Amino acid sequence: MVNCFHCGDPCFDTEIKYEEKSFCCRGCKTVYEILYDNDLSYYYDLENTPGISPKEIAGKYDFLNNETIREKLLEFNDGKIQIVSFLIPSIHCSSCIWILENLNKLDLNVKTSQVNFPEKTVRITFSATENSLKDLVILLSRIGYEPYISLEDSEKNKKDIDRTLIYKLGVAGFVFGNVMFLSLPEYFEHTEFWLDHFKPTFRWLMFAFSLPVVLYSASGYFISAYKGLRSKILNIDVPIALGISVLFFRSTLDIMMNLGSGFFDSLTGLVFFLLLGKFFQQKTYSYLSFERDYKSYFPIAVTRLLKNSEEKIIEEQAEVYTIKKGDRLLIRNNEIIPVDVILIKGNALIDYSFVTGEAEPITKQSGDKLFAGGKQQAGILEVEVLKPVAQSYLTQLWNNVAFSKNKTGIFESLTDSISKQFTIGILSIAIISTIFWLTFDPSKAFNVFTSVLIVACPCAIALAAPFTLGNLLRIFGKKNFYIKDASIIEQMAKVDTMVFDKTGTLTTHQKNLITYEGIALSQEEKQLLTSTLRASSHPLSRALYAILDKNNIQTLDDFQEEVGKGISASYNDRSIKVGSYDFVSFYAEETSEIKNKTAVHISSNQIYKGCYIFNSEYRQGLTEVFKQLNNDKEVIVLSGDNDGERERLEGLLPKGTKLYFNQKPKNKLNFVKNLQQKGKNVMMIGDGLNDAGALKQSDVGIVISENTNFFSPACDGILEASQFKRIGDYLNLSKSGIKIIKWAFLFSLLYNLVGLSFAVTGHLKPVVAAILMPLSSISIVAFTTLATQYIGKRLRTNINKEN
Amino acid sequence: MTIIYMLLAISVFVALVFFAAFIFSVKKGQYDDTYTPSVRMLFDDEIVKEPTSSKKNTSEEKLTNTKK
């Protein structure tokens, strides 16, 4: 088997030889020619078979002729120079970077282009002419780097990258280093003339340095503590804010009264470590988006048919938002229908798998309603609009309350729950010891009170969760499970009910298991069948053709395709009919058993032979996953499809798994809501827009994705399909993570006990605090990191064993 | 020993310069993409093929042909 020189795919029967190199298709060869002729063949030296086979795009980008749409896509435009940023999902290697940054050699309008590899975007500066943007998009598509342009791009809300945390961390780190330098002389209790002489200068300099830390870097903790107190929650930021303010005022008082050097070193160190934890907890996958809604799935423009003054029909590229009720639209092959419409003309074969969960494309006749989100698969359609995009059947789902609430706000994290007892405990210790010292030695009372609050500042507790969860987040990421933020892992550990979608989640999108039932076909009949299917563009024909033996393909005498029904063909004295049962058969009722299944029926010489049944292929390890989950969780399957697969699913899944079919997107959402009202913690696993509501409503919504480059609805995590069988392991890992956090809490409480014993006896020197606080923080970080690495390794060895 | 005031001022000044440089570089987006530049820097040395003028002409013709 020869592999394509351009894209690396195996070349089947269509190998094209060109300049002693093999290509799998004409598209790949064309790209090679373009690059070679422009002296860009270095592309192939950088990496082996780096290319992507280009897709057919005829007419697809005509909407770029529309001035207003162009204007919306452009980042900058002064009439001479234009700048545009494209998301190009197919960027994957260094060759891609190189070719995209050398675009100016392919298109003379291009001035510069710069790739952002992690985000898979390219930013292009080019000279503005009437067609330059469209030419650019077409050029990119022709060399295999088709930009992804969707309805989302028409809303110009340029996302500002939030860098405040880095600034705060920078300030805290800068100050921490400088304050450590300045406080070093104080650690040696020498009385030396010059040291004493400069003491005030050093101390006031430290004071000046720590001002921005308290006022700017630590501001988040004060705000969060205030918010917490106002809603009567003692979150972890309350004792932290208390500690920081006591540290600052006590230190200021100390240097004013010349009582000591103050605790500026501990103060700045504390804030620096806390912010470091916050920073570590974030792990962003810049090329993944967890916030997408239908807008990034829908097209930005659609072809509208207008009648001009002479009653002639003209085509116009219109923005989707401007489509009104009653407009006539033209939907091309493979285009997504952006609004609810009525079919006027054409053969509709609509793939709804992403929108409703129905596995197979549906044939529709003129006069039928077509819902937004379906993908046309057979030729051109003419349709009339029923509702504008914002009011269509599918997009109304986003009006549900589930989409307006922010679910992370409600969730009480493990840290918050411990901080309540902690804060109360610390305050009572501080008060009791103060009362004790007031009766024995009132001069020490203030000292002890502030010392307790300083040393008990729960730095280590506040760091335990961020570092554990941050580490887990990275371990998951390495295993192709991408989670939005760290708090999701805590929620995952609590899950007791798992709800699965069927189509695309339990089944794969790509493969179908095809079995034949009926009278065996003879060799000649098989040949005729293959020859017939070759000419058909119906998805089922394509799938069936792919598995058949392709030798001895004949030129047919007669071939007719009736869309929505089937194909009839003849060769010599043989005739064949392939298609739906009604079309093929001449007698007898269809047995109900087969009726609900997707099948291609065949008759030869007017005698019914049998049918090829398309069973959706379930993911590898499905049974094992469900068995593992069934041990301690309730497992439910919610499908938007009909119940044709019920029996097969029941055979595959353990007994007691509840199966629900014909579930509309809204039903799914309400189903999850009901479970939650019964006190369940629900994890929803889905893949399409039809699951979007349930994903949002659930405590943890995970999307299964065959290819993380493609669209996935808003969710808390994206799981690569190849890792489906590990779901159970991931849940166990998150549970072990919670255990680690609890151990870390215990350790940090021990540190606090040591510190408190210094504090209540009135012996807390600045140098003790300066050692104890970083020591506890660092040892907690070390402990959590080692422990998570250990459990991560255990998962890895498990995976290796399976392989 | 009063020179120490001067030294302090200088050291704080130098520290502030570096701090400002850090803030500036973050603001300019230098840390937004830490991967691509590492790949890009490897390209420049290896482009050795200088396009000959005659070849370039034919290639442009071809490109315009395919555009049609």
Interface residues (C-beta under 8 A of the other chain):
Chain A: T30 E33 I34 D37 N38 D39 S41 Y42 D45 S94 I97 W98 E101 L106 Q114 V115 N116 F117 P118 E119 D135 I138 R142 I161 R163 I166 Y167 G170 V171 F174 G177 N178 W194 H197 F198 T201 L205
Chain B: M1 I4 Y5 L8 V12 A15 F19 F22 I23 V26 K27 G29 Y31 D32 D33 T34 Y35 T36 V39 R40 L42 F43 E46 I47 K49 P51 K55 K56 T58 S59 K62 L63 T66 K67
